[in-house]
Amino acid sequence: MHISNRSRHDVVIVGARVAGAAAAMLLARLGHDVVVVDQASFPSDTISTHAIARSGVVQLRRWGLLDAVLASGAPAIRQVTFHAGGESVSRTIKHKAGVGLVVAPRRYILDTIIAAAAQRAGADMRLGVTVTGVQRDSRGRVIGISGHDRAGAPIELGGRYVIGADGLSSRVARSAGAAITQGRPAGGAAQYAYYAGIPWAGMELFVAERSFAGVFPTHHGQACIWVCTPSADATAARRRTGSREEAFRQLLERSAPQLAERLRHARRTSPVRGMLRQPNQVRQAFGPGWALVGDAGYHRDAVTAHGISDAFRDAELLASALDQVLSGGAEESTALGCYQQQRDQALMEIFDITCRLAAYPAVPAFIELQKQLSAAIDKQAAALAARPVPGECLLATA
Ligand SMILES: Cc1cc2nc3c(=O)[nH]c(=O)nc-3n(C[C@H](O)[C@H](O)[C@H](O)COP(=O)(O)OP(=O)(O)OC[C@H]3O[C@@H](n4cnc5c(N)ncnc54)[C@H](O)[C@@H]3O)c2cc1C
C-alpha cells in the first residue's frame, strides 16, 4: 500500500524529535504544508541526557512551550552547585534573556510536547515510517523521500523541500550526499542512569581529572546521574568490569565520590545508557531541494549539554529561511546559504569550547572553559531572545 505519493507537500521532514518537530511547528505556524515522518512511536525515549541550557529555555519560552514543559512536572532548576577540588560553590541562576531557570525534562516528555505543538499548528505527523532514501528528479534535485511503514509497505512522499532531522546517522544526509565540512577528533563518552529515593538540590556539576559528572533533577522526583570521560577511560572500565552498571559505578566513584556515596541510599530506576564515542562534526547544511537540521547537520560531544539548544536554534533559522523561499521572498541558494552561514557562525564558539572540554584538560583549564561556556550560552540566549518569533500571531493557539 502506498500511503501517499505524488501529493506534493511544501516540506517533508524526516525525524520528529527536538530538531524536526520544532522545525515542523514553526513552518506550520508560518502557514506551510508540512509532513513529518519518524520511524519511532511517541512517547519514546532516545539516548540523551536532557538539561536544556538557557539558550534552549529561551526558545521554549518564545515559542510558547515553556509552561507546558513545566506543567509536565519537569522541576524548574534555579540553583547550580559546582564541585571541584574538595570545594563546592552554589549559584542561583540569574534572570537573563527573559528566563531565570533551566530545566531537564525527560526526552519522551519533551519530544512529545513539541511534536504535539507541531500537530496543533497543522503539521501532519506520520510515525512508524522508516525513510530509506531521497528521491531526485532528472536534474538531481531532491523532490521527496522513499521508505516503508512497519509492515514493510512502501511509502513515497513528495516535497518542495526535504529536511533531514534524522540525527547523527542521518539517512537524508547520506542519501543527499551532504559533505562533512568540519570534522574534529571524537574523544568523549557520556553515560547516565536515573535514580530515585533521595532529594536533589538543583543541578550539580563535579569536575575531576579526566571526568565531568553531575545531577539533572527531572520528572517524578528522579534525577539523571551522568558521567562524561575520555572514551578510552569508559571503554577500559567496561572491559575491566564486564558490566556497564559496574563500570558506571566505578567511573562515578572516581569522578564524584561524594555523589557516589549519596547514591548508595538511592534506587537506580533504569539501565545505564550512553554513547562511548561521540563525533564532533559539521555537515553541509543544504543542497538543491534539501536541508539538514539538528544532529543530522551538526553533532558535538555531550560534555556541554547543548545539543537540544542547538537543535532549537537551527530549527528556527532553517524555518525562517525556508519560509522566505516558499513565500517567494528569496532565492533558494540565497536563503539557504544564509541559513548555513548563520548556523555555522552561531555554533562555532560553543563547538570550539566543546571540543576543548572533550579533550579533558587539567582541572583548572577545564573550569576556565566552563566559565567561557557559560558566557557563550548567555550571549547566544540574548541573541535568540532579540529575534522576532516566527508565526508569533499563532502563539495563542500553541
Ligand atoms: C549521551 C548523550 C547525552 C546528551 N545530553 C544532552 C543534554 O544533557 N542536553 C542537550 O541539550 N543535549 C544532549 N545531548 C544531545 C542531544 O541528545 C541531541 O543533540 C538531540 O537529540 C538532537 O536532536 P535531533 O532531533 O537532531 O535528533 P534525534 O534526537 O537523534 O532524533 C532523530 C529522529 O529521527 C528519527 N530517524 C532517524 N533515522 C530515520 C529514518 N531513516 N527514517 C525515519 N526516522 C528516522 C529517529 O527515530 C529519531 O526520532 C546528548 C546526547 C547524548 C548522546
The ligand as a Tripos MOL2 file, in Angstrom:
@<TRIPOS>MOLECULE
LIG
   53    58     1     0     0
SMALL
NO_CHARGES

@<TRIPOS>ATOM
      1 C1         24.6470   10.5480   25.9320 C.3       1 LIG1
      2 C2         24.1050   11.8560   25.4340 C.ar      1 LIG1
      3 C3         23.7530   12.8440   26.3240 C.ar      1 LIG1
      4 C4         23.2460   14.0660   25.8660 C.ar      1 LIG1
      5 N1         22.8950   15.0220   26.7670 N.ar      1 LIG1
      6 C5         22.3770   16.2000   26.3490 C.ar      1 LIG1
      7 C6         21.9430   17.1810   27.2860 C.ar      1 LIG1
      8 O1         22.0050   16.9980   28.5050 O.2       1 LIG1
      9 N2         21.4680   18.3620   26.7880 N.ar      1 LIG1
     10 C7         21.3820   18.6120   25.4540 C.ar      1 LIG1
     11 O2         20.9520   19.7140   25.0670 O.2       1 LIG1
     12 N3         21.7570   17.6880   24.5450 N.ar      1 LIG1
     13 C8         22.2440   16.4900   24.9580 C.ar      1 LIG1
     14 N4         22.6150   15.5360   24.0430 N.ar      1 LIG1
     15 C9         22.4620   15.8380   22.6140 C.3       1 LIG1
     16 C10        21.0030   15.6750   22.1550 C.3       1 LIG1
     17 O3         20.5200   14.4280   22.5620 O.3       1 LIG1
     18 C11        20.9260   15.7790   20.6280 C.3       1 LIG1
     19 O4         21.6150   16.9100   20.2010 O.3       1 LIG1
     20 C12        19.4630   15.8620   20.1710 C.3       1 LIG1
     21 O5         18.7640   14.6860   20.4950 O.3       1 LIG1
     22 C13        19.3980   16.0680   18.6630 C.3       1 LIG1
     23 O6         18.0500   16.0640   18.2900 O.3       1 LIG1
     24 P1         17.6090   15.7250   16.7890 P.3       1 LIG1
     25 O7         16.1440   15.9790   16.7430 O.co2     1 LIG1
     26 O8         18.5140   16.4150   15.8550 O.co2     1 LIG1
     27 O9         17.9310   14.1740   16.6040 O.3       1 LIG1
     28 P2         17.4650   12.8840   17.3930 P.3       1 LIG1
     29 O10        17.0550   13.2150   18.7810 O.co2     1 LIG1
     30 O11        18.5520   11.8870   17.1830 O.co2     1 LIG1
     31 O12        16.1430   12.4130   16.6110 O.3       1 LIG1
     32 C14        16.2200   11.9010   15.3110 C.3       1 LIG1
     33 C15        14.8950   11.2140   14.9850 C.3       1 LIG1
     34 O13        14.9880   10.7810   13.6190 O.3       1 LIG1
     35 C16        14.4130    9.5030   13.5140 C.3       1 LIG1
     36 N5         15.0350    8.8160   12.3850 N.ar      1 LIG1
     37 C17        16.3370    8.5130   12.2220 C.ar      1 LIG1
     38 N6         16.5370    7.8880   11.0630 N.ar      1 LIG1
     39 C18        15.3170    7.7700   10.4780 C.ar      1 LIG1
     40 C19        14.8750    7.1960    9.2520 C.ar      1 LIG1
     41 N7         15.7260    6.6240    8.3740 N.pl3     1 LIG1
     42 N8         13.5420    7.2340    8.9760 N.ar      1 LIG1
     43 C20        12.6750    7.8130    9.8430 C.ar      1 LIG1
     44 N9         13.0420    8.3620   11.0060 N.ar      1 LIG1
     45 C21        14.3480    8.3520   11.3160 C.ar      1 LIG1
     46 C22        14.7310    8.8190   14.8410 C.3       1 LIG1
     47 O14        13.7720    7.7730   15.1010 O.3       1 LIG1
     48 C23        14.6180    9.9760   15.8310 C.3       1 LIG1
     49 O15        13.3410   10.0520   16.4200 O.3       1 LIG1
     50 C24        23.1170   14.2990   24.4730 C.ar      1 LIG1
     51 C25        23.4700   13.2950   23.5700 C.ar      1 LIG1
     52 C26        23.9440   12.0800   24.0360 C.ar      1 LIG1
     53 C27        24.2870   11.0080   23.0320 C.3       1 LIG1
@<TRIPOS>BOND
     1     1     2 1
     2     2     3 ar
     3     2    52 ar
     4     3     4 ar
     5     4     5 ar
     6     4    50 ar
     7     5     6 ar
     8     6     7 ar
     9     6    13 1
    10     7     8 2
    11     7     9 ar
    12     9    10 ar
    13    10    11 2
    14    10    12 ar
    15    12    13 ar
    16    13    14 ar
    17    14    15 1
    18    14    50 ar
    19    15    16 1
    20    16    17 1
    21    16    18 1
    22    18    19 1
    23    18    20 1
    24    20    21 1
    25    20    22 1
    26    22    23 1
    27    23    24 1
    28    24    25 2
    29    24    26 1
    30    24    27 1
    31    27    28 1
    32    28    29 2
    33    28    30 1
    34    28    31 1
    35    31    32 1
    36    32    33 1
    37    33    34 1
    38    33    48 1
    39    34    35 1
    40    35    36 1
    41    35    46 1
    42    36    37 ar
    43    36    45 ar
    44    37    38 ar
    45    38    39 ar
    46    39    40 ar
    47    39    45 ar
    48    40    41 1
    49    40    42 ar
    50    42    43 ar
    51    43    44 ar
    52    44    45 ar
    53    46    47 1
    54    46    48 1
    55    48    49 1
    56    50    51 ar
    57    51    52 ar
    58    52    53 1
@<TRIPOS>SUBSTRUCTURE
     1 LIG1         1 GROUP 0 **** ****
